[in-house]
């Protein structure tokens, strides 16, 4: 059974930075991809950033140039470095594991990010 543990959310002022981390109980290269999604109140959960097994990276347009996804294979951990945060970045951020060809992804418990003055 795979376990995901997220950390790093919190309250930050506009223009500030936060770093999220997601530690996994298995070798991260066993998975097709890992990523971060977010869900704001009243909105659907959507992709923020994703990194595949071979290192291909994808960002949603709204975070390009501000957020950086990375990984540390030795620690089985992925990170999301968020800079120049905006109020519209406020959401619960979820770590995601894509286990293709297993069609069922895994999700972390979520960590709340609030950007407000």
C-alpha positions in Angstrom: 0.0 0.0 0.0 1.3 3.4 -1.0 1.2 6.3 1.5 1.5 9.9 0.6 2.3 12.6 3.2 2.1 16.3 2.2 3.4 19.3 4.1 4.2 22.9 3.6 0.9 24.7 3.3 -0.1 27.8 5.2 -1.0 31.5 5.1 1.2 33.8 3.0 0.8 37.4 1.8 0.5 38.2 -1.9 3.9 38.1 -3.5 5.2 35.7 -1.0 6.5 32.1 -1.4 5.7 28.7 0.0 7.2 25.3 -0.6 5.1 22.1 -0.6 6.5 18.6 -0.2 5.0 15.2 -0.8 6.8 12.1 0.6 5.8 8.7 -0.8 6.3 5.3 0.8 7.6 3.7 -2.5 10.2 4.4 -5.1 8.9 7.3 -7.1 10.3 5.9 -10.3 7.8 3.1 -9.9 5.1 5.5 -11.0 4.3 6.9 -14.4 4.1 10.4 -13.0 3.6 12.5 -9.9 2.1 15.9 -9.6 0.2 18.6 -7.7 -3.4 19.5 -8.2 -5.4 22.2 -6.4 -9.0 22.8 -5.6 -10.5 26.1 -4.6 -13.9 26.4 -2.9 -16.7 25.9 -5.5 -14.2 24.9 -8.2 -13.1 21.6 -9.7 -9.8 20.0 -8.8 -7.2 20.8 -11.5 -3.7 20.2 -12.5 -1.0 22.6 -11.2 2.2 20.8 -12.2 3.3 17.3 -13.1 6.6 15.4 -13.6 6.8 12.1 -15.4 9.1 9.2 -14.7 11.5 10.3 -17.4 11.5 13.9 -16.2 9.0 15.6 -18.5 7.4 18.5 -16.7 4.0 20.2 -17.4 2.5 23.3 -15.7 -0.9 24.9 -16.0 -0.5 28.2 -17.7 -1.5 30.3 -14.7 1.6 29.2 -12.7 4.3 29.1 -15.4 7.3 31.2 -14.4 6.1 31.2 -10.7 6.0 27.6 -9.6 8.6 24.9 -9.9 8.1 21.2 -9.5 11.0 19.0 -8.6 11.8 15.7 -7.0 14.4 14.0 -4.8 14.5 10.3 -5.7 16.7 9.5 -2.7 14.0 10.8 -0.4 11.0 9.6 -2.6 9.7 13.1 -2.4 8.4 15.7 -4.8 8.3 19.4 -4.2 6.4 22.4 -5.4 8.2 25.7 -5.0 5.6 28.5 -5.3 6.7 32.1 -5.7 5.0 35.4 -6.4 1.8 33.9 -4.9 -1.5 35.5 -5.8 -4.8 35.4 -4.0 -6.2 33.2 -6.8 -3.6 30.6 -5.9 -5.5 30.0 -2.7 -6.7 26.4 -2.6 -6.2 23.0 -1.1 -3.2 21.4 -2.9 -3.1 17.7 -3.4 -0.2 15.4 -4.3 -1.1 13.0 -7.0 0.4 9.7 -8.1 -0.3 8.5 -11.6 0.1 4.7 -11.6 -0.6 4.0 -15.3 -1.5 1.5 -16.5 -3.4 1.2 -13.2 -6.3 3.6 -13.9 -6.7 4.6 -10.3 -4.6 7.5 -9.1 -3.5 8.1 -5.6 -4.1 11.3 -3.7 -2.6 12.9 -0.6 -4.7 14.3 2.2 -4.3 17.8 0.9 -2.6 20.9 2.3 -4.3 24.3 2.5 -2.6 27.3 0.9 -4.1 30.7 1.6 -2.8 33.8 0.0 -4.1 36.9 1.7 -3.1 40.2 3.1 
